[in-house]
Amino acid sequence: MFENFLKKTILLIGLMILTPAPTAMGNSLENLAKTLAKIRGEVETLQTQLDTEKEKHGSRISALNSQLADLSVEERRQKMSIEKLQHSIEKLNTDAKKAEQSGENLKPVLLEILKDYKQHIQTGFPFKTEDRIRSVENLENNVTNQLIDPNKAVNQVWSLIEDEIRLSKENGIYQQTISLDGEKMLVDIAKLGTVYLFFQTRNNRAGMGRPSEDGGWKFEIVDNTDEIERIKILFDSLKKQIRQGYFELPNPLRK
């Protein structure tokens, strides 16, 4: 009888021990399901972020390709302009030899070249335009009024044209007066060859030179926060003499 009682007691204890197991297992499965759901949500979020980054990357590549195409066109235009100037040097050299020591024969040649050169400055890259034109006009005046020996004038014309070619190869920070919103304003200029020209005003506005519809150039303020920051980074880098590297810049050649 005691043995039967003991067996029943052991059986009862065993049932009491085993009873919570399904509950614990259920809790474990529920936690696992929650964890899997969380992981699945994180994966979906990461996939969305990846898709977004892919779209951004694709847009960026398209923008860079467009900018590269614009630069290629501008490069060809600048190359043709430089070749024209170099042709002027060669013509001047040839005509100078033909004229020998005759100042009267050399004078019209000099004036014609100076006229073409001034037109090139007026319609070309808007860097210190007034100063460059003033140098040409001073030389024109000296040649016209015979205030300079024609042979010396040849050397000065040569020097002016070489300065123009050198401009296409130099990057740096300068100051110049520009026309902005109908007013003359002294600004800081970041010049990149004779392709890009960005500026900063004294009241922390930023902008760029852009080709105009009439074939000249105009200066415009930039309102986009990202573009303003990119121009600022360019100025800071050039001031620190950092002239090589990767820079994202607004594209003034885009129409």
C-alpha positions as CSV (number, residue, x, y, z in Angstrom):
1,M,0.0,0.0,0.0
2,F,2.8,2.3,0.9
3,E,4.5,1.5,-2.4
4,N,1.3,2.4,-4.3
5,F,1.2,5.7,-2.4
6,L,4.8,6.4,-3.2
7,K,4.3,5.6,-6.9
8,K,1.3,7.9,-7.1
9,T,3.3,10.7,-5.3
10,I,6.3,10.3,-7.7
11,L,3.9,10.3,-10.7
12,L,2.2,13.5,-9.4
13,I,5.5,15.3,-8.9
14,G,6.6,14.2,-12.4
15,L,3.5,15.6,-13.9
16,M,4.0,18.9,-11.9
17,I,7.5,19.1,-13.3
18,L,6.6,18.4,-16.9
19,T,3.5,20.6,-17.0
20,P,5.3,24.0,-17.5
21,A,7.4,22.7,-20.4
22,P,4.8,23.4,-23.2
23,T,4.4,27.0,-21.8
24,A,8.2,27.6,-21.8
25,M,8.4,26.2,-25.3
26,G,5.6,28.5,-26.4
27,N,7.3,31.5,-25.0
28,S,10.6,30.6,-26.6
29,L,8.9,30.2,-30.0
30,E,7.1,33.5,-29.6
31,N,10.4,35.3,-28.8
32,L,12.0,33.6,-31.8
33,A,9.2,34.8,-34.0
34,K,9.6,38.3,-32.7
35,T,13.3,38.2,-33.3
36,L,12.8,36.9,-36.8
37,A,10.2,39.6,-37.5
38,K,12.7,42.2,-36.3
39,I,15.5,40.9,-38.4
40,R,13.2,40.8,-41.4
41,G,12.2,44.4,-40.8
42,E,15.9,45.4,-40.6
43,V,16.7,43.5,-43.8
44,E,13.8,45.3,-45.6
45,T,15.1,48.6,-44.3
46,L,18.6,47.9,-45.4
47,Q,17.3,46.8,-48.8
48,T,15.4,50.0,-49.2
49,Q,18.5,52.0,-48.2
50,L,20.5,50.0,-50.8
51,D,18.0,50.7,-53.5
52,T,18.0,54.4,-52.6
53,E,21.8,54.5,-52.7
54,K,21.8,52.7,-56.1
55,E,19.4,55.4,-57.5
56,K,21.6,58.2,-56.1
57,H,24.7,56.6,-57.5
58,G,23.0,56.2,-60.9
59,S,21.8,59.9,-60.8
60,R,25.3,61.0,-59.8
61,I,26.9,59.0,-62.7
62,S,24.5,60.6,-65.1
63,A,25.2,64.1,-63.8
64,L,29.0,63.4,-64.0
65,N,28.6,62.2,-67.6
66,S,26.6,65.3,-68.5
67,Q,29.2,67.5,-66.8
68,L,32.0,65.6,-68.6
69,A,30.3,66.3,-71.9
70,D,29.9,70.0,-71.1
71,L,33.6,70.2,-70.2
72,S,34.6,68.4,-73.4
73,V,32.7,71.0,-75.4
74,E,34.2,73.9,-73.4
75,E,37.7,72.3,-73.7
76,R,37.4,72.2,-77.5
77,R,36.2,75.9,-77.5
78,Q,39.1,76.9,-75.4
79,K,41.6,74.9,-77.5
80,M,40.3,76.6,-80.6
81,S,40.7,80.0,-78.9
82,I,44.2,79.2,-77.9
83,E,45.1,78.0,-81.3
84,K,43.8,81.2,-82.8
85,L,46.0,83.2,-80.4
86,Q,49.0,81.1,-81.3
87,H,48.2,81.6,-85.0
88,S,48.2,85.4,-84.3
89,I,51.7,85.0,-82.7
90,E,52.9,83.2,-85.8
91,K,51.4,85.7,-88.2
92,L,52.8,88.6,-86.2
93,N,56.3,86.9,-86.3
94,T,56.0,86.4,-90.1
95,D,54.8,89.9,-90.8
96,A,57.4,91.4,-88.6
97,K,60.1,89.6,-90.6
98,K,58.5,90.8,-93.9
99,A,58.3,94.3,-92.7
100,E,61.9,94.2,-91.7
101,Q,62.7,97.5,-90.0
102,S,59.8,99.4,-91.5
103,G,57.6,100.6,-88.7
104,E,54.9,101.9,-91.1
105,N,54.4,98.5,-92.6
106,L,54.3,96.8,-89.1
107,K,51.9,99.3,-87.6
108,P,48.6,98.1,-89.3
109,V,49.5,94.5,-88.6
110,L,49.9,95.3,-84.9
111,L,46.7,97.2,-84.7
112,E,44.7,94.4,-86.5
113,I,46.1,91.8,-84.1
114,L,45.3,94.0,-81.1
115,K,41.8,94.5,-82.4
116,D,41.2,90.7,-82.6
117,Y,42.8,90.2,-79.2
118,K,40.6,92.8,-77.6
119,Q,37.5,91.2,-79.1
120,H,38.6,87.8,-77.7
121,I,38.9,89.3,-74.2
122,Q,35.5,91.1,-74.4
123,T,33.6,87.9,-75.4
124,G,35.8,85.4,-73.6
125,F,36.4,84.2,-70.1
126,P,35.4,87.0,-67.6
127,F,38.5,87.1,-65.6
128,K,39.8,90.7,-64.9
129,T,38.3,91.7,-68.2
130,E,38.7,95.5,-67.7
131,D,42.3,95.2,-66.7
132,R,43.2,93.0,-69.7
133,I,41.3,95.3,-72.1
134,R,43.0,98.4,-70.6
135,S,46.5,96.8,-71.3
136,V,45.5,96.2,-74.9
137,E,44.1,99.8,-75.4
138,N,47.2,101.3,-73.9
139,L,49.3,99.5,-76.3
140,E,46.9,100.4,-79.2
141,N,47.2,104.0,-78.2
142,N,51.0,103.9,-78.1
143,V,51.2,102.2,-81.5
144,T,48.6,104.6,-83.1
145,N,50.4,107.7,-81.8
146,Q,53.8,106.3,-82.5
147,L,54.8,106.5,-78.8
148,I,56.5,103.2,-79.0
149,D,58.9,101.6,-81.5
150,P,57.0,99.1,-83.6
151,N,59.5,96.3,-82.9
152,K,59.2,96.8,-79.1
153,A,55.4,96.8,-79.6
154,V,55.7,93.4,-81.3
155,N,57.4,92.0,-78.1
156,Q,54.6,93.5,-75.9
157,V,51.9,92.0,-78.1
158,W,53.7,88.7,-77.9
159,S,53.8,89.0,-74.1
160,L,50.1,89.8,-73.8
161,I,49.1,86.8,-75.9
162,E,51.4,84.5,-73.9
163,D,49.8,85.8,-70.7
164,E,46.4,84.9,-72.2
165,I,47.6,81.3,-73.0
166,R,49.0,81.0,-69.5
167,L,45.6,82.0,-67.9
168,S,44.2,78.7,-69.3
169,K,46.6,76.7,-67.3
170,E,46.5,78.4,-63.9
171,N,44.2,77.9,-60.9
172,G,44.0,80.3,-57.9
173,I,42.3,82.8,-55.7
174,Y,42.1,86.4,-56.9
175,Q,40.0,89.6,-56.4
176,Q,38.1,91.4,-59.0
177,T,35.1,93.7,-59.5
178,I,32.1,92.0,-61.1
179,S,28.6,93.2,-62.1
180,L,26.1,91.5,-59.9
181,D,22.4,92.4,-59.8
182,G,23.2,95.6,-61.7
183,E,25.8,96.7,-59.3
184,K,29.6,96.7,-59.3
185,M,31.0,94.6,-56.5
186,L,34.5,93.6,-55.4
187,V,34.6,89.8,-54.7
188,D,37.0,87.0,-54.2
189,I,37.4,84.8,-57.3
190,A,38.4,81.2,-57.6
191,K,39.6,80.7,-61.2
192,L,40.1,77.2,-62.7
193,G,41.9,77.7,-65.9
194,T,39.6,79.5,-68.4
195,V,36.7,77.1,-67.8
196,Y,35.3,77.7,-64.3
197,L,35.1,80.9,-62.3
198,F,33.4,81.0,-58.8
199,F,33.1,83.9,-56.5
200,Q,32.4,84.8,-52.8
201,T,31.1,88.2,-51.7
202,R,31.9,90.0,-48.5
203,N,28.5,89.1,-47.1
204,N,29.1,85.4,-47.6
205,R,27.1,84.9,-50.8
206,A,28.5,82.6,-53.4
207,G,28.1,82.3,-57.1
208,M,29.7,81.6,-60.5
209,G,30.3,82.9,-63.9
210,R,28.0,81.4,-66.5
211,P,28.0,81.6,-70.3
212,S,25.1,83.9,-71.4
213,E,22.7,83.5,-74.3
214,D,24.4,86.4,-76.2
215,G,27.7,84.5,-76.3
216,G,29.3,86.4,-73.4
217,W,29.3,85.7,-69.7
218,K,27.3,86.7,-66.7
219,F,27.6,86.3,-62.9
220,E,24.9,84.6,-60.9
221,I,24.3,84.0,-57.2
222,V,23.9,80.3,-56.0
223,D,21.0,79.6,-53.6
224,N,21.4,75.9,-53.2
225,T,22.9,75.1,-49.8
226,D,24.9,72.1,-51.1
227,E,26.4,74.1,-54.0
228,I,27.3,77.0,-51.6
229,E,29.2,74.5,-49.4
230,R,31.0,73.0,-52.4
231,I,32.2,76.5,-53.5
232,K,33.3,77.2,-49.9
233,I,35.4,73.9,-49.9
234,L,37.0,74.9,-53.2
235,F,38.0,78.3,-51.8
236,D,39.3,76.8,-48.6
237,S,41.4,74.3,-50.5
238,L,42.9,76.8,-52.9
239,K,43.8,79.1,-50.0
240,K,45.6,76.2,-48.5
241,Q,47.4,75.6,-51.8
242,I,45.6,72.4,-52.4
243,R,45.3,72.5,-56.2
244,Q,44.8,68.8,-56.9
245,G,42.1,66.4,-55.7
246,Y,38.5,65.5,-56.1
247,F,36.0,68.4,-55.9
248,E,32.3,68.3,-56.5
249,L,31.3,71.7,-58.0
250,P,28.2,73.3,-59.5
251,N,28.3,73.1,-63.3
252,P,28.1,76.6,-64.8
253,L,28.2,75.2,-68.3
254,R,24.9,73.4,-67.8
255,K,22.1,75.0,-69.8
